[in-house]
Amino acid sequence: MIKNIVFDFGDIFINLDKPAVYSALAQYGYTELTPEMDTWAKTYEVGKISSDTFLSELQRMVPSTSIPVIAAAWNSMLLDFPESRLIFLEQLKSEGSYRLFLLSNTNDLHIRFVQEAMGRERWNRFKACFEQFYLSHEIHMRKPDTEIFEFVLTQNKLKANETFFIDDTKENTDAAASIGICTWQLAVGSEDITELKAKL
């Protein structure tokens, strides 16, 4: 019996356009994620470097541009957060049938951008739906490492087989499933989080 639900954030609640970063940087010669960029992004995602350091490193890799352009490009992947998803989440919370958690690979620049785009009132409505709100850059772990799932289970005294995890990325749902957590790899574009109850 499922008692706990753990949600990803990007492409589950907020829509993303992941290639937008490289579309924005294409005129500077970067049309895809390079190994060096990937390493810095993952280091930043677990909070091991500051936003200023991260932006400086990207600007070093793309020297023909500027820090503000880099920051705008980095945030360009973040799109809208449909109100229908927020209302669904609030209704799920109000029913009280499940303990709800958020577990997101993210970073300080993205979260600050989302907070500003959503506005304080909507952001607070969203955050209030969760018992715990885990962001990779704050807890210094990231998916798909199994330690992050074990951390959530241990911290909240959850049983894996009573816990349901939703993410759009197969390697993340596979990692959660490997330690006994029930999962749904949401197919972006053809499925929506508002269909959750049919998956439980």
FENRAWO-V585813 format. One line per field, one symbol per residue. ss: DSSP state (H for helix, E for strand, - for the rest). psi: psi as a letter, one per 20 degrees, with the letter a starting at -180 (. if undefined). burial: + if it has 9 or more other C-alpha atoms within 8 Angstrom, else -. Layout:
ss = ???
psi = ???
burial = ???
This chain:
ss = ---EEEE--E---EEE---HHHHHHHHH------HHHHHHHHHHH-----HHHHHHHHHHH-----HHHHHHHHH--EEEE-HHHHHHHHHHHHH---EEEEEE---HHHHHHHHHHH-HHHHHHHH----EEEEHHHH------HHHHHHHHHH----HHHEEEEE--HHHHHHHHH---EEEE--E--E-HHHHHH--
psi = ppipppprfpjggpqqnhihghghihijjoirpqhgggghghghhjkiqrgggghhgghhhmijarghggggghiiiocrnphhhgggghggghhjiqppqpopoargggghgggghhqgghghgghiiqgqnophihikqqqjphhhghgggghjlqpgijppppqipghghggghijjpqqoopophiqqhijghii.
burial = -++++++++++++++++--+++++++---+------++-++-++++++--+--++++++--+--+-+--++-+-+++++-+---++-+++-++----++++++++++-+++-+++--+----+-++--++--+++++-++++++++-++--++----+-+++++++++---++-+++---++++++-+---++-------
